[in-house]
Amino acid sequence: MHSRSPLSTRPRRLLASLSALVLVGLAAGCGNKPAAAVSADTWATVDGRSITRDDVDKMFRRSQDNAATLSPEEAMTAKLSILNEMILQDILLARASALKIDVPASEIDAVYTEGRKNLTDAAFEAELKKRNLTAADMREGVRRELVAKKLVDQEVVAKVTVTDQEVNDFFNANKAQFTVAEESYRVAQIVVTPVRAQQQTNRTGNDATNPQEAAFKVRMLMERLQSGVQFSEVAMDYSEDPESAQRGGDMGLIPVSALQKAPEPLQKAVIGKTPGTVNVVTAGGIHTIVAVLAHEPAGERTLATPGLKDGITKTLKDRKEQLLRTAYLSAARGDASVVNHEARRVVAAQGKVR
């Protein structure tokens, strides 16, 4: 049980990750062969393309509200994690360019506008100034995420199929789980708190430390979700609830009777909502991004039950997609020539931050 989350005591089921990022070793590319001399501002090279200190710092400032609250070692750990994500993203963007995949300005505008809809122009400009970022920096981040998603949609998602025989076999092998004693909702969460956790709670180490940081982090996460990043991936990377973060935020099926005992804002975010709905619930300074994954009526179900066949199809498709996505990203990373110069420097310095 974890007291920081209004949902953390609820039943849980493992949610298959739909878009697992391939996080390579921090010292990727290290070997016995000495590296060619490069500028200290070049943190990584990917097929000859450079990722610079400034590139990483911009992404770091976008995801961390106040770098001064982190120790030098914590900040470098977060930056190396971000660098690994940027290496993979760079590889995907190069593949997208080769396939002439791009996104129109209208899509970028829509996501960008949605991400700042609750901020006045003055408040948004103040946030940008605080982080030493420009509107162009934010838009470019949105563009890169959308292009990478479009590539994966085309090369992975569109190529996954599920047959009727596979659906029938799955149903026959799992009949017991298709009896639900009470109307329930399957819910997932991403928790953001205004205080530093005593231990790392997610795979990036990202942790808001004050109310302002927490509020900005929630807006950043909603922007990512609206750009199409899978909820489970965002939860594993950024949720501050250690129990649900490792499961992609999945809290399993929660009976309506249990939800009716929860705080009213949480009830409103779940009960009566259609699958796919995402809302932010705030209580006591803790923000919980709540996603409704499924709505299950009570009773014994068969393949003729409305929505059941589609649900099984989605489950099987998600599993295949996860496998193909992981394989595709692993292959893309393996096919690229990558040198993580900054990781090498940290290794050479025995963990001392320059």
PyMOL commands that set and color helices and strands:
alter all, ss='L'
color gray80, all
select helices_A, chain A and resi 53-63+67-69+72-98+105-115+121-130+135-155+157-159+164-173+175-178+211-226+231-238+242-245+256-259+264-270+308-335+341-348
alter helices_A, ss='H'
color red, helices_A
select strands_A, chain A and resi 42-46+49-52+179-180+184-192+250-255+278-283+286-296+299-300+338-339
alter strands_A, ss='S'
color yellow, strands_A
deselect
rebuild
show_as cartoon
